[in-house]
Amino acid sequence: MRFCLVLLLLSPLYWANNLFSQDPDSALLADLDTAQSYTTQFSILNSLSKQNFGNNPQRVCQYALEAIKLTLEQPQDTTTKNNLIIAYVNNAIGFQRQSQYDSAVWYLQKSIDLSETLKTFPQWKKAMILNNIGVNYTYMNGKLLAAAEAHLEALKIREAINDKRIGSSLNNLGLVYENMEDLPKALDFYKRSAIEKKKRGLNHQLPNSLNNISRIYEDLWQIDSAIYYQEKALKMATELGHKEMISNSLGSLTSIYITIGQHQKGLSYGKEMYKIKKELGHKHFMINALHWMTKANLALGRMDDAKKLLDEATFIGVDSSILSIHYNRLASYYLHTEQYDSANKYFLLKNDLENSTQKEEINKQIRELETQYETEKKQRQIELLNKDNELQAAKLESSNRQFWLLSIAAILLLAFVIALAILYHYRTKTNQQLRELNATKDRLFALIAHDLKNPLSAFRSITQSLSSNLFNIPKDDIFYFLNKLNKSSDQLYGLLQNLLQWAISQTGDLSFEPNNINLEDNIREVANLLQLNAEERKIELNYNIPEGLHVYADEKMLKTIIRNLTSNAIKFTPRRGQVSIEAKQQHNEVIISIKDTGIGLSKEDQQKLFKTETNYNKIGNSKNKGTGLGLILCKELIEKHGGKIWVESELDKGSIFNFSIPNK
């Protein structure tokens, strides 16, 4: 028989509340009585539900149902729908704590259905709800297939968003297959879970995974492998200094060695396990250790030692969950010492206890049915109340219709007069805006014409020379001219691409499709495209991006921003200079910086950047001039993401163009 691994969390605050307050909910309930707004009322009910998770699941459901009823009475928008999902999940947790898994799954499924109506609902939350559905199905008879489907769907989502909880999903699937008694499949998932946790640096979770692997090998009667993984778990738990995990591994090794007849070794592990459980104050597991050591001593013929261990277990106080095992160990001791009357007494006590446990289980099932009936009754009352509210609203609307019809005529007359005044003001304002737009258009066309003039003039001059002297021009000169043509075409292509994107953005037709993307991959791609350009100018181009850093952005727009800013940096950096791209996580956004060792900008020139009215030919001392359209486009694309762009620069010391992208 294995040790039953149960985590008992005893909160000092919880005990303090019970000692000094008759009801730990009383303070919040007093606040609820005086709360006026829906937001405050919901927040209090949510807190009441959560603070009862550990000790009073009936109250969890009571407060969650009140929160559901309250929220259903509000106008249904994004906020109320999110609150409704929270209340559904709280209610499900309450039912799960009462072993009413059908009801728990019903509310969890409602929360999933509701989340589908919210475009911004986080996928990691959906995966957690699916995970809870899978756990509840695992506890239900005949629902293991449904449990596997829920866990697989959660795993699919977590893999798509690269969630760190992938290892937990794999572990849950292992538990499902273990309950299905498909031990090879369970073993496979446990091993994959351990690999995933190790890859993500979740070393504090590894001992539990190794413990699961060991348990499967023990069931398969591959004892060497079971011992190997359990000792590995023990070593890792010892390195972490996690006493709970250490004692769990010691307990498993105790049961393995005693089961295979290596009683002395089992006793050694049992003593260590007992010592740690005593430090932690876990009486249940202390008694478990004493029972296993009793079994070993009986097998070794050490009757006095076995009796001392049983007496110690009795002194500690055996709880009802292992009382049957305790009676069985006492009966075994008296059999070994040929005290048959006492042995028979404890065998009878063991049988009576097991029979009463079966009766208690039947009573529990009846109580669960009664609770389920009451819950469904409350739900029906909520639905009826909602219908009554709808009828009252319809009556109120009918009685007010006449009043509104009389009022509309007066309002329309007043609105007509106001509309005339607004139209006059609007036409005056529109004319002013048109004058400003025309001025901006003329400025942009003048700037674009300047940038088009140089590469087109180069095209015209080179093609004229090639067409008239093709057969007389040396081969090296032809390559020179072709290289010039290529540079001019690249310059034209970049300008036209920026112009096209800017024009589309002005019409409002530029599609914005953000996703969770890997920043390093995108910057590497842009850097590779610009590497040849940098090498021609003997400029060192590099980037330094933290591994695994993600941003929530439109991939095409992000590449356009980085390409424009990096191209500018290369353009305004002297030969043998340096250009670098860096990024860092800062609060809820990512800051991307393009640094160069170029000519720099004065404070006055920095104030002129990112504006359509600026004459960019008068900025800086570099011979390389442009329209500035690339910077204007970058600013608009960054602001579309909810970010901002700014520059840090000093003359002759280079520039740093920074921009932020919120990290969802």
C-alpha positions as CSV (number, residue, x, y, z in Angstrom):
1,M,0.0,0.0,0.0
2,R,1.3,3.5,-0.9
3,F,1.4,6.6,1.2
4,C,-1.6,8.9,0.4
5,L,0.0,12.3,-0.5
6,V,-2.3,15.0,0.8
7,L,-1.3,18.7,1.2
8,L,-2.8,20.2,4.4
9,L,-2.5,24.0,4.3
10,L,-3.1,25.6,7.7
11,S,-3.3,29.3,7.5
12,P,-2.5,31.2,10.8
13,L,-4.8,34.0,9.7
14,Y,-7.7,31.5,9.3
15,W,-7.2,30.2,12.9
16,A,-6.9,33.7,14.2
17,N,-10.2,34.7,12.6
18,N,-11.9,31.6,14.1
19,L,-10.5,32.4,17.6
20,F,-11.4,36.1,17.7
21,S,-14.5,36.4,15.4
22,Q,-17.6,34.4,15.5
23,D,-17.9,34.6,11.7
24,P,-15.0,35.4,9.5
25,D,-17.4,36.7,6.8
26,S,-19.1,39.3,9.1
27,A,-16.8,42.3,8.3
28,L,-17.3,41.8,4.5
29,L,-21.0,41.2,4.9
30,A,-21.3,44.5,6.8
31,D,-19.5,46.2,3.9
32,L,-21.9,44.5,1.5
33,D,-24.9,45.9,3.3
34,T,-23.7,49.5,2.8
35,A,-22.3,49.1,-0.7
36,Q,-24.1,51.2,-3.3
37,S,-22.5,50.4,-6.7
38,Y,-22.6,47.1,-8.6
39,T,-18.8,47.1,-8.9
40,T,-18.3,47.2,-5.1
41,Q,-21.0,44.7,-4.4
42,F,-19.5,42.2,-6.9
43,S,-16.0,42.7,-5.5
44,I,-17.2,41.9,-2.0
45,L,-19.1,38.8,-3.1
46,N,-16.1,37.6,-5.0
47,S,-13.9,38.1,-1.9
48,L,-16.4,36.2,0.2
49,S,-16.4,33.3,-2.2
50,K,-12.6,33.0,-2.3
51,Q,-12.0,33.3,1.4
52,N,-14.3,30.2,1.9
53,F,-12.5,28.0,-0.7
54,G,-10.6,26.1,2.0
55,N,-13.1,25.6,4.8
56,N,-16.7,26.2,3.7
57,P,-17.6,25.2,0.1
58,Q,-21.3,25.6,0.7
59,R,-20.7,29.3,1.4
60,V,-18.6,29.5,-1.7
61,C,-21.6,28.5,-3.8
62,Q,-24.0,30.8,-1.8
63,Y,-21.9,33.9,-2.5
64,A,-21.1,32.9,-6.1
65,L,-24.8,32.5,-6.8
66,E,-25.6,35.9,-5.4
67,A,-22.8,37.4,-7.6
68,I,-24.3,35.6,-10.6
69,K,-27.8,36.9,-9.9
70,L,-26.5,40.4,-9.3
71,T,-24.5,40.4,-12.5
72,L,-27.3,39.1,-14.7
73,E,-29.4,42.1,-13.6
74,Q,-26.8,44.5,-15.1
75,P,-26.5,45.5,-18.8
76,Q,-24.4,42.8,-20.4
77,D,-21.1,44.3,-21.6
78,T,-17.4,43.2,-21.5
79,T,-17.0,44.0,-17.8
80,T,-20.1,42.2,-16.6
81,K,-19.4,39.2,-18.9
82,N,-15.9,38.9,-17.4
83,N,-17.4,39.1,-13.9
84,L,-20.0,36.5,-14.7
85,I,-17.2,34.1,-15.8
86,I,-15.4,34.7,-12.5
87,A,-18.6,33.9,-10.5
88,Y,-19.3,30.8,-12.6
89,V,-15.7,29.5,-11.9
90,N,-16.1,30.3,-8.1
91,N,-19.3,28.4,-8.0
92,A,-17.7,25.5,-9.8
93,I,-14.9,25.4,-7.2
94,G,-17.4,25.3,-4.5
95,F,-19.2,22.3,-6.0
96,Q,-15.9,20.6,-6.7
97,R,-14.9,20.9,-3.0
98,Q,-18.3,19.2,-2.2
99,S,-17.5,16.4,-4.7
100,Q,-20.4,17.6,-6.8
101,Y,-18.4,17.3,-10.0
102,D,-21.4,17.3,-12.4
103,S,-22.5,20.8,-11.2
104,A,-18.9,22.0,-11.2
105,V,-18.5,21.0,-14.9
106,W,-21.8,22.6,-15.8
107,Y,-20.7,26.0,-14.5
108,L,-17.2,25.7,-16.0
109,Q,-18.7,24.9,-19.4
110,K,-21.0,28.0,-19.1
111,S,-17.9,30.1,-18.4
112,I,-16.2,28.7,-21.5
113,D,-19.3,29.4,-23.7
114,L,-19.4,33.0,-22.4
115,S,-15.7,33.5,-23.0
116,E,-16.3,32.7,-26.7
117,T,-18.3,35.9,-27.0
118,L,-15.4,38.0,-25.7
119,K,-12.7,38.8,-28.4
120,T,-10.2,39.9,-25.8
121,F,-10.6,37.0,-23.3
122,P,-7.1,35.7,-22.5
123,Q,-6.3,32.3,-23.9
124,W,-4.3,31.3,-20.8
125,K,-7.4,31.8,-18.7
126,K,-9.4,29.6,-21.1
127,A,-6.8,26.9,-20.8
128,M,-7.0,27.0,-17.0
129,I,-10.8,26.6,-17.1
130,L,-10.5,23.7,-19.5
131,N,-7.9,22.2,-17.1
132,N,-10.4,22.5,-14.2
133,I,-13.0,20.7,-16.4
134,G,-10.6,17.9,-17.0
135,V,-9.8,17.5,-13.3
136,N,-13.5,17.3,-12.4
137,Y,-14.2,14.7,-15.2
138,T,-11.3,12.7,-13.8
139,Y,-13.1,12.3,-10.5
140,M,-16.4,11.3,-12.2
141,N,-17.1,7.6,-13.0
142,G,-17.1,6.9,-16.7
143,K,-15.9,10.4,-17.7
144,L,-12.2,9.8,-18.3
145,L,-12.5,10.2,-22.0
146,A,-14.1,13.6,-21.5
147,A,-11.3,14.5,-19.0
148,A,-8.7,13.6,-21.6
149,E,-10.5,15.7,-24.3
150,A,-10.5,18.8,-21.9
151,H,-6.9,18.4,-21.0
152,L,-5.8,17.9,-24.6
153,E,-7.7,21.1,-25.6
154,A,-6.0,23.0,-22.7
155,L,-2.6,21.6,-23.9
156,K,-3.3,22.7,-27.5
157,I,-3.9,26.3,-26.3
158,R,-0.9,26.3,-24.0
159,E,1.4,25.1,-26.8
160,A,0.0,27.7,-29.2
161,I,0.8,30.6,-26.8
162,N,4.0,28.9,-25.4
163,D,2.5,28.9,-21.9
164,K,4.8,27.8,-19.0
165,R,2.0,25.5,-17.7
166,I,2.5,23.0,-20.6
167,G,4.1,20.5,-18.2
168,S,1.1,20.7,-15.9
169,S,-1.2,19.7,-18.8
170,L,1.0,16.8,-19.7
171,N,1.0,15.7,-16.0
172,N,-2.8,15.9,-15.9
173,L,-3.1,13.7,-19.0
174,G,-0.8,11.2,-17.2
175,L,-3.2,11.1,-14.3
176,V,-6.1,10.4,-16.6
177,Y,-4.4,7.5,-18.3
178,E,-3.3,6.2,-14.9
179,N,-6.9,6.1,-13.8
180,M,-7.8,4.4,-17.1
181,E,-5.1,1.8,-16.1
182,D,-3.2,2.5,-19.3
183,L,0.1,2.6,-17.4
184,P,2.5,2.9,-20.5
185,K,0.5,5.9,-21.8
186,A,0.5,7.5,-18.3
187,L,4.2,6.9,-18.0
188,D,4.8,8.6,-21.4
189,F,2.9,11.7,-20.4
190,Y,4.6,11.9,-17.0
191,K,8.0,11.7,-18.7
192,R,7.1,14.4,-21.2
193,S,5.8,16.5,-18.3
194,A,9.2,16.2,-16.5
195,I,11.1,17.1,-19.7
196,E,8.9,20.1,-20.3
197,K,9.3,21.4,-16.7
198,K,13.1,20.9,-16.9
199,K,13.3,22.7,-20.2
200,R,11.4,25.7,-18.7
201,G,13.5,25.8,-15.5
202,L,10.6,24.7,-13.3
203,N,13.0,22.6,-11.1
204,H,10.8,23.0,-8.0
205,Q,8.1,21.0,-9.7
206,L,10.3,18.2,-11.0
207,P,10.4,16.0,-7.8
208,N,6.6,15.5,-8.0
209,S,6.8,14.5,-11.7
210,L,9.6,12.0,-10.9
211,N,7.5,10.7,-8.0
212,N,4.6,10.0,-10.5
213,I,7.0,8.2,-12.9
214,S,8.3,6.1,-10.0
215,R,4.7,5.2,-9.0
216,I,3.9,3.9,-12.5
217,Y,7.1,1.8,-12.5
218,E,6.1,0.4,-9.1
219,D,2.7,-0.6,-10.5
220,L,4.4,-2.2,-13.5
221,W,6.5,-4.1,-11.0
222,Q,9.7,-2.6,-12.5
223,I,11.2,-2.0,-9.1
224,D,14.7,-1.0,-10.2
225,S,13.2,1.8,-12.3
226,A,10.8,2.8,-9.5
227,I,13.7,3.1,-7.0
228,Y,15.9,4.9,-9.5
229,Y,13.3,7.7,-10.2
230,Q,12.3,7.9,-6.5
231,E,15.9,8.3,-5.4
232,K,16.4,11.0,-8.2
233,A,13.3,12.8,-6.8
234,L,14.7,12.6,-3.3
235,K,18.1,14.0,-4.4
236,M,16.5,16.9,-6.2
237,A,14.1,17.6,-3.3
238,T,17.1,17.6,-0.9
239,E,19.0,20.1,-3.1
240,L,15.9,22.3,-3.1
241,G,15.6,22.0,0.6
242,H,11.8,21.2,0.2
243,K,11.0,19.1,3.3
244,E,7.5,18.2,2.1
245,M,8.9,16.7,-1.1
246,I,11.8,15.0,0.7
247,S,9.4,13.3,3.1
248,N,7.1,12.2,0.3
249,S,10.0,10.5,-1.5
250,L,11.2,8.9,1.7
251,G,7.7,7.5,2.3
252,S,7.5,6.0,-1.2
253,L,10.9,4.4,-0.8
254,T,9.8,3.0,2.6
255,S,6.8,1.3,1.0
256,I,8.7,0.0,-2.0
257,Y,11.5,-1.6,0.1
258,I,9.2,-3.1,2.7
259,T,6.9,-4.4,-0.1
260,I,9.8,-6.2,-1.8
261,G,11.0,-7.7,1.5
262,Q,14.0,-5.4,2.1
263,H,12.7,-4.6,5.6
264,Q,15.8,-3.1,7.1
265,K,16.3,-0.6,4.3
266,G,12.6,0.2,4.4
267,L,12.9,0.9,8.2
268,S,15.8,3.2,7.6
269,Y,13.8,5.4,5.1
270,G,10.7,5.2,7.4
271,K,12.6,6.6,10.4
272,E,13.9,9.6,8.3
273,M,10.4,10.2,6.9
274,Y,8.8,10.1,10.3
275,K,11.3,12.6,11.7
276,I,10.6,15.1,8.9
277,K,6.8,14.6,9.2
278,K,7.0,15.2,12.9
279,E,8.9,18.5,12.3
280,L,6.2,19.6,9.8
281,G,3.4,18.5,12.3
282,H,1.8,16.1,9.8
283,K,0.2,13.6,12.2
284,H,-1.5,11.7,9.4
285,F,1.7,10.9,7.7
286,M,3.6,10.3,11.0
287,I,1.1,7.5,11.7
288,N,1.5,6.1,8.1
289,A,5.2,5.9,8.7
290,L,4.7,4.1,12.0
291,H,2.3,1.6,10.3
292,W,4.9,0.7,7.7
293,M,7.7,0.4,10.2
294,T,5.3,-1.9,12.3
295,K,4.8,-4.1,9.2
296,A,8.6,-4.4,8.8
297,N,9.3,-5.2,12.4
298,L,6.6,-7.9,12.4
299,A,8.2,-9.4,9.4
300,L,11.6,-9.3,11.1
301,G,10.1,-10.9,14.3
302,R,10.8,-7.8,16.4
303,M,7.5,-7.9,18.3
304,D,8.5,-5.4,21.1
305,D,9.5,-2.8,18.6
306,A,6.3,-3.3,16.6
307,K,4.2,-2.9,19.8
308,K,6.0,0.4,20.7
309,L,5.4,1.8,17.3
310,L,1.6,0.9,17.5
311,D,1.4,2.4,20.9
312,E,3.0,5.6,19.6
313,A,0.5,5.8,16.8
314,T,-2.4,5.4,19.2
315,F,-0.9,8.1,21.5
316,I,-0.6,10.6,18.6
317,G,-4.2,10.0,17.7
318,V,-5.3,8.0,14.6
319,D,-7.7,9.9,12.4
320,S,-10.7,8.2,10.8
321,S,-9.1,8.1,7.3
322,I,-6.5,5.5,8.4
323,L,-8.2,4.0,11.5
324,S,-9.0,0.8,9.5
325,I,-5.3,0.4,8.6
326,H,-4.4,0.9,12.3
327,Y,-6.8,-1.8,13.4
328,N,-5.4,-4.1,10.8
329,R,-1.8,-3.6,12.0
330,L,-2.9,-4.2,15.6
331,A,-4.7,-7.4,14.5
332,S,-1.5,-8.5,12.7
333,Y,0.6,-7.9,15.8
334,Y,-1.7,-9.9,18.0
335,L,-1.7,-12.8,15.5
336,H,2.1,-12.8,15.4
337,T,2.2,-12.9,19.2
338,E,-0.5,-15.6,19.2
339,Q,-3.0,-13.4,21.2
340,Y,-5.9,-14.6,19.1
341,D,-8.7,-13.0,21.1
342,S,-7.2,-9.5,20.7
343,A,-6.5,-10.2,17.1
344,N,-10.1,-11.2,16.5
345,K,-11.3,-8.1,18.4
346,Y,-9.4,-5.7,16.1
347,F,-10.4,-7.6,12.9
348,L,-14.0,-7.1,14.0
349,L,-13.5,-3.4,14.7
350,K,-11.9,-3.1,11.2
351,N,-14.9,-4.7,9.5
352,D,-17.4,-2.6,11.5
353,L,-15.5,0.6,10.6
354,E,-15.5,-0.3,6.9
355,N,-19.2,-1.1,6.9
356,S,-20.0,2.3,8.7
357,T,-17.8,4.1,6.1
358,Q,-20.0,2.6,3.3
359,K,-23.1,3.8,5.0
360,E,-21.6,7.3,5.4
361,E,-20.8,7.3,1.7
362,I,-24.4,6.6,0.9
363,N,-25.6,9.4,3.2
364,K,-23.1,11.7,1.6
365,Q,-24.5,10.9,-1.9
366,I,-28.0,11.7,-0.6
367,R,-26.8,15.0,0.9
368,E,-25.2,15.8,-2.5
369,L,-28.5,15.2,-4.3
370,E,-30.3,17.5,-1.8
371,T,-27.7,20.3,-2.3
372,Q,-27.9,19.9,-6.1
373,Y,-31.7,20.2,-5.9
374,E,-31.5,23.4,-3.8
375,T,-29.0,24.9,-6.2
376,E,-31.1,24.1,-9.2
377,K,-34.1,25.6,-7.4
378,K,-32.2,28.8,-6.7
379,Q,-31.1,29.0,-10.4
380,R,-34.7,28.6,-11.5
381,Q,-35.7,31.4,-9.1
382,I,-33.0,33.6,-10.7
383,E,-34.4,32.9,-14.2
384,L,-38.0,33.7,-13.0
385,L,-36.8,36.9,-11.4
386,N,-35.1,38.0,-14.6
387,K,-38.4,37.3,-16.6
388,D,-40.4,39.4,-14.1
389,N,-37.9,42.2,-14.5
390,E,-38.3,42.0,-18.3
391,L,-42.1,42.3,-17.9
392,Q,-41.9,45.2,-15.6
393,A,-39.5,47.0,-18.0
394,A,-42.0,46.4,-20.9
395,K,-44.8,47.9,-18.9
396,L,-42.7,50.9,-17.9
397,E,-41.7,51.4,-21.5
398,S,-45.4,51.4,-22.6
399,S,-46.4,53.9,-20.0
400,N,-43.6,56.3,-21.0
401,R,-44.1,56.0,-24.7
402,Q,-46.9,58.7,-24.8
403,F,-44.8,61.1,-22.8
404,W,-41.8,60.6,-25.2
405,L,-44.0,61.1,-28.3
406,L,-45.2,64.5,-27.0
407,S,-41.6,65.4,-26.0
408,I,-40.1,64.4,-29.4
409,A,-41.8,67.1,-31.3
410,A,-40.4,69.8,-29.1
411,I,-37.0,68.2,-29.1
412,L,-36.9,67.9,-32.9
413,L,-37.7,71.6,-33.3
414,L,-35.0,72.5,-30.8
415,A,-32.6,70.1,-32.5
416,F,-33.3,71.7,-35.9
417,V,-32.2,75.1,-34.6
418,I,-29.1,73.6,-32.9
419,A,-28.3,71.7,-36.1
420,L,-28.2,74.9,-38.1
421,A,-25.8,76.5,-35.6
422,I,-23.6,73.3,-35.6
423,L,-23.6,73.2,-39.4
424,Y,-22.4,76.8,-39.6
425,H,-19.6,76.1,-37.0
426,Y,-18.7,72.8,-38.7
427,R,-18.4,74.3,-42.2
428,T,-16.1,77.0,-40.7
429,K,-14.0,74.4,-38.9
430,T,-13.9,72.1,-42.0
431,N,-12.6,74.9,-44.2
432,Q,-9.8,75.5,-41.8
433,Q,-8.9,71.8,-41.6
434,L,-9.0,71.6,-45.4
435,R,-6.5,74.5,-45.6
436,E,-4.2,72.7,-43.2
437,L,-4.5,69.4,-45.0
438,N,-3.7,71.1,-48.4
439,A,-0.7,72.7,-46.8
440,T,0.5,69.3,-45.5
441,K,-0.2,67.7,-48.9
442,D,1.8,70.3,-50.7
443,R,4.7,70.0,-48.2
444,L,4.7,66.1,-48.5
445,F,4.6,66.3,-52.3
446,A,7.5,68.7,-52.4
447,L,9.5,66.4,-50.0
448,I,8.7,63.3,-52.0
449,A,9.6,64.9,-55.3
450,H,13.0,65.8,-53.8
451,D,13.6,62.2,-52.8
452,L,12.4,60.8,-56.1
453,K,14.5,63.3,-58.1
454,N,17.9,62.0,-57.0
455,P,17.5,58.2,-57.8
456,L,15.5,58.9,-61.0
457,S,18.2,61.3,-62.2
458,A,20.8,58.7,-61.5
459,F,18.7,56.1,-63.4
460,R,18.4,58.5,-66.4
461,S,22.1,59.4,-66.5
462,I,23.3,55.8,-66.1
463,T,20.9,54.3,-68.7
464,Q,21.8,57.0,-71.2
465,S,25.5,56.2,-70.8
466,L,24.9,52.4,-71.0
467,S,22.6,52.7,-74.1
468,S,24.9,54.9,-76.1
469,N,28.3,53.4,-75.1
470,L,27.5,49.8,-74.2
471,F,30.0,48.2,-76.5
472,N,32.8,50.7,-75.6
473,I,32.5,50.7,-71.8
474,P,34.9,48.5,-69.9
475,K,33.5,45.5,-68.1
476,D,34.4,46.9,-64.6
477,D,32.6,50.2,-65.4
478,I,29.4,48.2,-66.4
479,F,29.5,46.5,-63.0
480,Y,29.9,49.9,-61.4
481,F,26.9,51.3,-63.2
482,L,24.8,48.2,-62.4
483,N,25.6,48.6,-58.7
484,K,24.5,52.2,-58.8
485,L,21.3,51.2,-60.6
486,N,20.7,48.6,-57.9
487,K,21.2,51.1,-55.1
488,S,18.9,53.6,-56.8
489,S,16.2,51.0,-57.2
490,D,16.5,50.0,-53.5
491,Q,16.1,53.6,-52.5
492,L,13.1,54.1,-54.8
493,Y,11.5,50.9,-53.5
494,G,11.9,51.9,-49.9
495,L,10.4,55.3,-50.5
496,L,7.5,54.1,-52.5
497,Q,6.8,51.3,-49.9
498,N,6.7,53.9,-47.1
499,L,4.6,56.2,-49.2
500,L,2.1,53.4,-50.0
501,Q,1.7,52.4,-46.3
502,W,1.4,56.0,-45.2
503,A,-1.3,56.7,-47.8
504,I,-3.2,53.5,-46.7
505,S,-3.0,54.5,-43.1
506,Q,-4.4,58.0,-43.9
507,T,-7.5,56.4,-45.5
508,G,-8.0,54.1,-42.4
509,D,-7.9,51.0,-44.5
510,L,-4.6,49.7,-43.1
511,S,-5.4,46.3,-41.5
512,F,-4.2,45.8,-37.9
513,E,-3.8,42.2,-36.9
514,P,-1.8,41.9,-33.7
515,N,-0.5,38.5,-32.4
516,N,1.8,37.2,-29.7
517,I,5.1,37.1,-31.7
518,N,8.7,36.3,-30.9
519,L,10.7,39.6,-31.1
520,E,14.1,38.0,-31.7
521,D,13.0,36.2,-34.8
522,N,11.6,39.3,-36.4
523,I,14.6,41.5,-35.6
524,R,16.9,38.8,-36.9
525,E,15.0,38.8,-40.2
526,V,15.2,42.6,-40.6
527,A,18.9,42.6,-39.6
528,N,19.7,40.0,-42.2
529,L,18.0,42.0,-44.9
530,L,20.0,45.2,-44.0
531,Q,23.3,43.4,-43.4
532,L,24.6,43.8,-47.0
533,N,23.8,47.5,-46.9
534,A,25.7,47.9,-43.6
535,E,28.7,45.8,-44.9
536,E,29.0,48.1,-48.0
537,R,29.5,51.0,-45.6
538,K,31.8,49.0,-43.3
539,I,29.3,49.5,-40.5
540,E,29.0,46.8,-37.8
541,L,25.3,45.8,-37.4
542,N,24.3,43.7,-34.4
543,Y,21.4,43.0,-32.1
544,N,20.9,41.9,-28.5
545,I,17.4,40.6,-27.7
546,P,16.6,38.5,-24.5
547,E,15.7,34.9,-25.4
548,G,11.9,34.2,-25.4
549,L,10.9,37.9,-25.3
550,H,7.4,38.2,-27.0
551,V,5.4,41.3,-28.0
552,Y,1.7,41.6,-28.9
553,A,2.0,43.3,-32.3
554,D,1.2,43.3,-36.0
555,E,4.2,41.5,-37.5
556,K,4.3,43.4,-40.8
557,M,4.0,46.8,-39.1
558,L,6.7,45.9,-36.5
559,K,9.1,44.9,-39.3
560,T,8.3,48.1,-41.2
561,I,9.1,50.2,-38.0
562,I,12.4,48.4,-37.3
563,R,13.5,48.4,-41.0
564,N,12.9,52.2,-41.3
565,L,14.7,53.1,-38.1
566,T,17.6,50.7,-38.7
567,S,18.0,51.9,-42.3
568,N,18.1,55.5,-41.1
569,A,20.7,54.6,-38.5
570,I,22.9,53.0,-41.2
571,K,22.3,56.0,-43.5
572,F,23.4,58.6,-41.0
573,T,26.3,56.6,-39.5
574,P,29.8,57.3,-40.9
575,R,31.9,54.4,-42.3
576,R,33.3,51.9,-39.8
577,G,30.6,53.0,-37.3
578,Q,28.2,50.8,-35.3
579,V,24.5,50.2,-35.3
580,S,22.8,48.0,-32.7
581,I,19.2,46.9,-31.9
582,E,18.3,46.2,-28.3
583,A,15.1,45.3,-26.4
584,K,14.1,45.0,-22.8
585,Q,10.9,44.2,-20.8
586,Q,9.7,47.2,-18.7
587,H,6.6,46.8,-16.7
588,N,3.8,45.9,-19.1
589,E,5.6,47.0,-22.3
590,V,8.7,46.2,-24.3
591,I,11.2,49.0,-25.2
592,I,13.1,48.6,-28.5
593,S,16.1,50.8,-29.1
594,I,18.1,51.4,-32.3
595,K,21.4,52.9,-31.4
596,D,24.0,54.4,-33.8
597,T,27.4,56.1,-33.7
598,G,26.4,58.7,-36.2
599,I,26.4,62.5,-36.4
600,G,23.7,63.0,-33.8
601,L,21.1,65.7,-33.6
602,S,20.8,69.0,-31.7
603,K,18.0,69.5,-29.2
604,E,16.3,71.9,-31.6
605,D,16.4,69.4,-34.5
606,Q,15.0,66.7,-32.2
607,Q,11.9,68.7,-31.6
608,K,11.2,68.9,-35.4
609,L,11.1,65.1,-35.9
610,F,7.9,63.1,-36.6
611,K,6.0,66.1,-38.0
612,T,4.6,66.5,-41.6
613,E,5.2,70.2,-41.6
614,T,8.9,69.9,-40.9
615,N,11.4,70.5,-43.8
616,Y,13.7,67.5,-43.2
617,N,16.3,68.8,-45.7
618,K,17.2,71.5,-43.1
619,I,17.7,69.0,-40.2
620,G,21.3,68.0,-39.3
621,N,24.6,68.4,-41.1
622,S,24.6,65.1,-43.0
623,K,24.7,65.1,-46.8
624,N,22.1,62.3,-46.7
625,K,18.7,63.9,-46.6
626,G,15.2,62.5,-46.9
627,T,11.5,63.3,-46.8
628,G,11.2,62.2,-43.2
629,L,8.2,60.1,-44.4
630,G,9.7,57.0,-42.9
631,L,9.8,58.5,-39.4
632,I,6.2,59.9,-39.8
633,L,5.0,56.4,-40.8
634,C,6.9,54.8,-37.9
635,K,5.2,57.1,-35.4
636,E,1.7,56.4,-36.8
637,L,2.3,52.6,-36.8
638,I,3.6,52.7,-33.2
639,E,0.7,54.7,-32.0
640,K,-1.7,52.2,-33.7
641,H,-0.2,49.7,-31.2
642,G,-0.7,52.0,-28.3
643,G,3.0,52.8,-28.0
644,K,5.2,55.9,-28.4
645,I,8.5,56.9,-30.0
646,W,11.2,59.2,-28.8
647,V,14.8,60.1,-29.6
648,E,17.9,60.6,-27.4
649,S,20.8,62.2,-29.2
650,E,23.9,64.5,-28.9
651,L,25.8,66.1,-31.7
652,D,28.8,64.0,-32.8
653,K,27.8,61.3,-30.2
654,G,25.2,59.4,-32.1
655,S,21.5,58.8,-31.6
656,I,19.1,56.3,-30.0
657,F,15.6,56.0,-31.4
658,N,13.4,54.3,-28.8
659,F,9.8,53.0,-29.2
660,S,7.5,51.1,-26.9
661,I,5.0,48.3,-27.7
662,P,2.6,47.2,-24.9
663,N,3.2,43.5,-24.0
664,K,-0.3,41.9,-23.6
